[in-house]
Amino acid sequence: MSPIQQAGETTARRFDDPEAALARVRQLYDDSIATLRSALQSFISGETPPGRVRACYPYVRVQTETVARSDSRLSYGFVAGPGTYETTLTRPDLFANYYREQFRLLIQNHHVSLEVGTSRQPIPVHFALDHGDHLEGRLDHDRQLRLRDLFDLPDLAAMDDGIANGTHEPAPGEPAALALFTAPRVDYSLHRLLHYTGTAPEHFQNFVLFTNYPFYIDEFIATGHAAMRDAASEYQAFVEPGNVITPRAAGAPAVPPVNRAARLPQMPAYHLVRGDRAGITMVNIGVGPANAKTITDHIAVLRPHAWIMLGHCAGLRNSQKLGDYVLAHGYVREDHVLDEDLPLWVPVPALAEVQRAIEGAVADVTQLQGYELKRLMRTGSVASTDNRNWELLPLHNTPSNPQRRFSQSRAIALDMESATIAANGFRLRVPYGTLLCVSDKPLHGELKLPGMASQFYRDRVDQHLRIGVRAIERLREQRLDELLSRKLRSFAEVAFQ
């Protein structure tokens, strides 16, 4: 069967105006989605198209003969060298501001036109559906089997992380990558975000807080609803799982309570929304590096400006007290979930822009300055393990054990998520930071027992969250081109942020 051509004119065009280029991307994408949805609706109704139905993503391409750019301080917005560069694009409704800025920088820095056209990369039919629309539930078994003969389904080969990992090598004559993620990879993550967090990608903000305990979420919910009762709040809405939206200065959710999530998703997300998307998203990632990698893999396609881990840790030094803070400036990676993507020999450095914001936030909230701040906060390496019961491993008559390794690494704290979140931020070019709170000291006999934990939660969770929010406010005050540091960019880096 030969493919049915998608509706609309698909000739590539050149643009010197980023707004016009974006409008063309919108037109091509909307035409492709309309073609797929129309054919799919007919198929669901019992009709069978005469041939395979295919619609493809739009692309943007730039060709330059020079590496010259107007501002060498930038970490993005320019290609690595002479040549042709291209990426496929999706969801221009969601990424309009992002695409517009990337287009503007390419035109400005290279003084070339952008080519926009229809690519050869098919849009999987599942990615043409509205969020929450489950195709398979509307088809019997035979029609589901027929679906793959008539429509393109998701292809894992088109959505791997080779570009982000630095392992992608274009075929001879193929353009080099212009962005970290292809359109199918982005669409895949957008759908997974709704599944894992219970909220649509449209609600995610550019600054993200992660936590590994629900107590922080309780405080964030209280903070969000308090902000909505304040008519002068900088935040315009608070969004909870189930896409329950509480507008500012309104007494009831805009979405009826019946739409609230009957059961919380695996990693529920909550959003303090600003009109410029510079609000705060908070996600309870639960316990373990697998969750930490999963959620950061998917949030990264939204190109957030920074993410910070706020959570509990085991203090490894006798001088630490329960409730002390740990500001990570290095990581010991015993989590293993990223070993294939980011080898262990790759250092994951602290980022000065984020470190200053977090340390300043601790000082702002605690009202401690300089040397006095050391009474409450210690800076050092954080180890993350994939073994929750690491304390039970043999300590004697073994060539290596956790206690020895942590001592040799000079680690001052241990958890299961922070190194994963930082390492994936490094891998996916998202600024990262970690501020933990000591909740137990197993090497010194202070275990996380119910009585200790309850007292700790009462004393520290509220303050810790306020520090995280204040750190985001400090990051928001920075110039974006300063926050998105050159330290996260490789030799031959893609142009898109």
C-alpha positions in Angstrom: 0.0 0.0 0.0 1.3 3.5 -0.8 1.0 6.2 1.8 -1.8 8.7 1.6 -0.3 12.1 1.4 -1.2 14.4 4.3 -3.5 17.3 3.6 -2.1 20.8 3.0 0.9 22.2 1.1 4.2 20.8 2.3 6.9 22.7 0.3 9.8 23.9 2.4 10.1 27.6 2.8 12.8 29.9 4.1 12.3 32.5 6.9 14.3 35.4 8.3 11.6 36.2 10.9 11.3 33.8 13.8 7.6 34.6 14.3 6.9 33.7 10.6 8.9 30.5 10.9 6.9 29.5 14.0 3.6 30.2 12.2 4.7 27.9 9.4 5.6 25.1 11.9 2.2 25.5 13.5 0.4 25.2 10.1 2.3 22.1 9.1 1.9 20.4 12.4 -1.8 21.2 12.7 -2.4 19.9 9.2 -0.6 16.7 10.0 -2.5 16.2 13.2 -5.9 17.0 11.5 -5.1 14.4 8.8 -4.4 11.7 11.3 -7.3 12.4 13.6 -9.8 12.5 10.7 -8.5 9.2 9.3 -8.5 7.6 12.7 -12.0 8.7 13.5 -13.2 7.1 10.3 -11.3 3.9 11.2 -12.8 3.8 14.7 -16.3 4.3 13.1 -15.7 1.1 11.1 -14.3 2.4 7.8 -11.1 1.2 6.4 -8.9 3.6 4.4 -7.8 2.5 1.0 -4.1 2.7 1.9 -1.7 3.5 4.6 -2.3 6.9 6.3 0.9 8.8 7.1 1.5 12.3 8.3 4.9 13.6 9.3 6.4 16.1 11.7 7.6 19.5 10.6 11.3 20.2 10.7 13.5 23.3 10.9 16.9 23.3 9.2 19.8 25.7 9.2 22.9 25.8 7.0 25.9 27.9 7.7 29.5 28.2 6.4 30.9 29.9 9.5 31.1 29.4 13.2 31.0 33.1 13.9 28.4 34.3 16.4 27.7 37.6 18.0 28.1 36.7 21.6 30.6 34.1 22.7 29.2 34.2 26.3 26.1 32.2 25.2 25.9 28.5 26.0 23.3 27.8 23.3 21.8 29.5 20.2 24.6 28.6 17.7 25.7 25.6 15.8 29.1 23.9 16.4 30.6 24.5 13.0 29.9 24.8 9.3 27.3 22.4 7.9 23.7 21.6 7.8 21.7 21.1 11.0 18.1 19.9 11.5 15.5 18.8 14.0 11.9 17.7 13.9 9.4 19.7 15.9 6.2 18.9 17.8 3.5 20.6 19.9 4.1 24.2 18.8 1.2 25.2 21.0 3.2 24.1 24.0 6.7 25.0 22.9 5.9 28.3 21.1 8.0 30.6 23.3 10.8 28.1 23.4 10.9 27.6 19.6 10.6 31.3 18.9 13.6 32.0 21.1 15.7 29.3 19.5 14.8 30.5 16.0 15.7 34.1 17.0 19.1 33.2 18.3 20.0 31.1 15.2 19.0 33.9 12.9 20.8 36.5 15.0 24.0 34.6 15.6 24.6 33.2 12.1 22.8 35.7 9.9 21.2 33.0 7.9 17.6 32.0 7.0 15.7 29.1 8.6 14.2 26.4 6.4 10.9 25.0 7.6 9.2 22.1 5.9 7.7 18.6 6.4 10.1 15.9 7.4 10.1 12.2 6.6 9.6 11.3 10.2 6.1 9.9 10.7 3.9 11.0 13.6 2.8 7.9 15.5 -0.9 7.9 15.6 -1.0 7.6 19.4 0.8 10.9 19.6 -1.9 12.6 17.5 -4.5 11.9 20.2 -5.6 14.3 22.9 -4.1 13.5 26.4 -6.3 11.0 28.1 -7.7 9.5 24.9 -7.0 5.8 25.0 -7.2 4.4 21.5 -7.0 0.7 22.2 -10.0 0.8 24.5 -12.2 1.8 21.6 -11.2 -1.0 19.2 -11.7 -4.7 19.3 -8.7 -7.1 19.0 -8.9 -7.5 15.2 -9.2 -3.7 14.6 -6.2 -3.2 16.9 -4.1 -5.6 14.8 -5.3 -3.8 11.6 -4.3 -0.5 13.1 -0.6 -1.2 12.7 -1.1 -1.9 9.0 -2.7 1.4 8.3 -1.1 3.9 10.7 2.4 4.5 12.1 3.0 3.4 15.6 5.7 4.6 18.0 9.2 3.5 16.9 11.8 3.3 19.7 14.6 3.7 17.1 13.4 7.3 16.5 13.3 8.3 20.1 16.5 7.1 21.8 18.9 9.4 23.7 21.8 9.1 21.4 22.0 12.9 20.8 21.9 13.8 24.5 24.4 11.0 25.3 26.8 12.2 22.7 26.8 8.9 20.9 24.7 9.8 17.9 26.5 9.8 14.5 24.6 11.1 11.5 24.6 8.9 8.4 26.5 10.2 5.4 24.6 13.1 3.9 22.3 13.4 6.9 22.1 16.8 8.7 23.6 17.0 12.2 21.3 17.4 15.2 19.9 20.8 16.1 18.2 19.8 19.3 18.8 17.2 22.1 15.5 15.5 21.5 13.6 14.5 18.3 9.9 15.2 18.0 8.9 11.5 18.7 11.1 11.5 21.8 9.4 14.7 23.0 5.9 13.3 22.3 6.7 10.1 24.1 7.8 12.0 27.3 4.8 14.3 27.2 2.5 11.3 27.3 4.5 9.6 30.0 4.4 12.8 32.2 0.6 12.7 32.3 0.8 9.0 33.2 3.3 9.3 36.0 2.4 12.7 37.5 -1.4 12.9 36.9 -1.0 16.4 35.4 -0.8 17.6 31.8 2.5 18.9 30.4 1.0 22.3 29.9 1.0 22.9 33.7 4.7 22.2 34.2 6.7 25.2 35.2 10.4 26.1 34.4 11.6 25.6 37.9 11.1 22.1 39.5 11.5 20.9 43.1 11.8 17.1 43.7 11.2 15.4 47.0 11.3 11.9 48.3 8.7 12.3 51.1 5.0 13.2 51.0 5.3 15.6 54.0 6.9 18.1 51.7 4.0 17.8 49.3 1.6 18.5 52.2 3.4 21.7 52.9 3.5 22.6 49.2 -0.2 22.1 48.9 -0.8 24.4 51.9 1.5 26.9 50.3 -0.2 26.7 47.0 -3.7 27.2 48.4 -2.5 30.0 50.6 -1.2 31.8 47.5 -4.5 31.3 45.7 -6.3 33.1 48.6 -3.9 36.1 48.2 -5.2 38.4 45.4 -1.7 40.0 45.2 0.1 36.6 44.7 2.5 36.4 41.7 1.0 33.0 41.0 -2.2 32.7 39.0 -3.2 29.1 39.6 -2.4 26.0 41.6 -2.7 22.7 39.8 -3.0 19.2 41.5 -3.1 15.7 40.1 -6.2 15.1 38.0 -5.6 18.5 36.5 -7.5 20.1 39.3 -7.0 23.9 38.9 -7.6 26.4 41.7 -7.4 29.9 40.4 -6.0 32.8 42.4 -8.4 34.5 44.8 -11.1 31.9 44.1 -12.8 29.8 46.7 -13.3 26.6 44.7 -11.5 24.7 42.1 -12.3 25.5 38.5 -12.5 21.8 37.8 -15.3 20.1 39.8 -14.1 18.0 42.7 -15.4 14.9 40.9 -12.5 15.2 38.5 -9.9 14.9 41.3 -7.7 11.9 41.0 -9.4 9.0 42.8 -5.9 7.4 43.3 -2.7 9.4 43.2 -0.3 8.5 40.4 3.1 7.0 40.9 4.9 10.4 41.1 2.2 13.1 41.7 3.1 16.6 40.6 1.8 20.0 41.8 2.2 23.3 40.1 2.3 26.9 41.3 1.6 28.5 37.9 2.8 31.9 36.6 1.8 33.4 33.3 5.4 33.3 32.1 5.9 29.6 33.2 8.5 30.8 35.7 6.4 29.3 38.6 7.3 26.2 40.6 6.5 22.5 40.0 7.0 20.1 42.8 7.1 16.3 42.2 7.0 13.5 44.9 9.3 11.0 43.2 9.1 8.5 46.0 12.0 6.3 46.9 14.9 5.1 44.7 17.0 6.1 41.7 14.8 4.4 39.1 12.0 6.8 39.8 14.5 9.7 39.9 15.8 8.8 36.4 12.4 8.1 35.0 10.8 11.5 35.9 13.9 13.6 35.0 14.1 11.7 31.6 10.6 13.0 30.8 10.6 16.5 32.4 13.8 17.3 30.6 12.0 17.5 27.2 10.2 20.6 28.6 13.6 22.3 28.8 13.2 23.5 32.4 15.5 26.2 33.7 16.6 24.3 36.8 15.6 21.5 39.2 16.5 21.1 42.8 16.3 18.0 45.1 14.8 18.6 48.5 14.7 15.5 50.7 15.9 13.5 53.6 19.3 11.8 54.0 21.4 9.8 56.3 24.1 12.0 57.9 27.5 10.2 57.8 29.5 12.4 60.2 29.4 12.3 63.9 29.4 16.1 64.1 26.1 16.3 62.2 22.8 16.6 64.1 19.3 15.5 63.0 17.8 18.5 61.1 21.1 19.8 59.8 21.2 20.7 56.1 23.5 19.3 53.5 24.3 21.3 50.4 25.8 18.9 47.8 28.9 20.0 46.0 29.8 16.6 44.6 28.2 13.2 44.2 29.2 9.5 44.7 27.2 7.6 42.2 26.3 4.1 43.5 22.8 4.3 42.0 23.8 2.5 38.8 20.7 3.5 36.7 22.7 6.0 34.5 25.9 4.0 34.1 25.1 3.1 30.5 24.1 6.7 29.6 26.7 8.6 31.6 29.9 6.7 32.5 31.0 6.8 36.1 34.3 8.5 35.1 32.3 11.6 34.0 32.4 14.2 36.8 29.1 15.8 37.9 30.2 19.2 39.1 28.4 21.6 41.4 27.0 24.6 39.5 27.9 27.9 41.1 24.8 29.7 39.9 22.6 27.1 41.7 24.9 26.7 44.7 24.8 30.4 45.5 21.0 30.5 45.2 20.5 27.6 47.6 23.1 28.9 50.1 21.6 32.4 50.0 18.1 30.9 50.5 19.2 29.0 53.6 20.6 32.3 55.0 17.4 34.2 54.1 15.1 31.8 55.8 17.2 30.9 58.9 18.6 34.4 59.3 22.1 32.9 59.8 25.0 34.4 57.9 28.6 33.5 57.2 30.4 31.3 59.8 27.2 31.0 61.8 25.5 29.3 58.9 27.9 26.4 59.4 26.1 25.5 62.6 23.1 24.4 60.5 24.5 23.5 57.1 27.4 21.6 55.8 28.7 21.5 52.2 30.2 18.3 50.8 29.7 15.2 48.7 26.4 13.2 48.7 26.4 9.5 48.0 23.4 7.9 46.4 22.8 4.1 46.5 20.3 1.8 44.9 20.3 -0.4 48.1 17.9 0.9 50.7 19.3 -1.6 53.2 23.0 -0.8 52.7 23.4 -0.7 56.4 22.9 -4.5 56.5 25.9 -5.3 54.2 28.8 -7.0 55.9 31.3 -4.5 57.3 34.1 -7.0 58.1 36.3 -9.4 56.1 35.3 -7.9 52.8 37.6 -6.1 50.3 35.1 -3.2 50.1 32.0 -2.1 52.0 29.8 1.0 51.9 31.2 2.5 55.0 34.8 2.3 53.7 33.9 3.7 50.3 31.9 6.6 51.7 34.7 7.5 54.0 37.3 7.3 51.2 35.0 9.6 49.0 34.6 12.1 51.9 30.8 11.8 51.6 28.9 13.5 54.3 25.4 12.3 53.5 23.6 9.4 51.8 20.3 9.0 50.0 18.9 7.2 47.0 18.0 9.9 44.5 20.2 13.0 44.6 23.1 11.8 42.5 20.7 10.5 39.9 18.9 13.8 39.6 22.1 15.7 39.4 23.7 13.3 36.9 20.7 13.4 34.7 20.6 17.1 34.9 24.2 17.1 33.7 23.4 14.6 30.9 20.3 16.4 29.7 21.7 20.0 30.2 19.3 21.1 33.0 20.9 23.1 35.9 20.6 21.1 39.1 21.2 21.4 42.8 20.6 19.4 46.0 19.7 20.5 49.6 19.1 17.6 51.9 18.1 17.4 55.6 19.6 14.9 57.9 16.9 12.6 59.2 19.0 9.8 60.7 22.6 8.8 61.4 22.7 5.0 61.1 26.5 4.8 61.5 26.2 6.4 64.8 23.1 4.6 66.2 20.5 7.2 65.4 18.1 5.2 63.2 15.0 6.6 61.5 12.5 5.2 64.0 8.9 6.5 64.2 9.4 8.7 67.3 12.5 10.4 65.9 11.0 10.8 62.5 7.8 12.5 63.8 9.7 15.1 65.7 12.0 15.7 62.8 9.1 16.3 60.4 7.5 18.8 62.8 10.7 20.8 63.2 12.1 20.9 59.7 9.8 20.1 56.8 8.2 23.6 56.7 11.5 25.4 56.9 13.1 23.1 54.3 10.4 23.8 51.8 10.5 27.5 52.4 14.2 27.4 51.6 13.5 25.5 48.4 10.9 28.1 47.3 13.3 30.9 48.2 16.0 29.3 46.2 13.7 29.2 43.1 13.0 32.9 43.6 16.7 33.6 43.7 17.3 31.6 40.5 14.4 33.4 38.8 16.1 36.7 39.5 19.1 35.6 37.4 19.5 36.2 33.7 18.5 33.0 31.9 21.7 33.0 29.8 23.7 33.1 33.0 21.8 30.3 34.7 22.0 28.0 31.6 25.7 27.6 32.1 28.3 26.7 29.5 29.5 24.1 32.0 26.8 21.8 30.8 27.6 22.0 27.1 29.9 19.6 25.3 32.4 20.1 22.4 30.0 19.7 19.5 26.8 20.9 21.2 23.4 21.2 19.7 22.1 24.8 19.1 18.8 24.5 21.0 18.8 25.2 24.7 
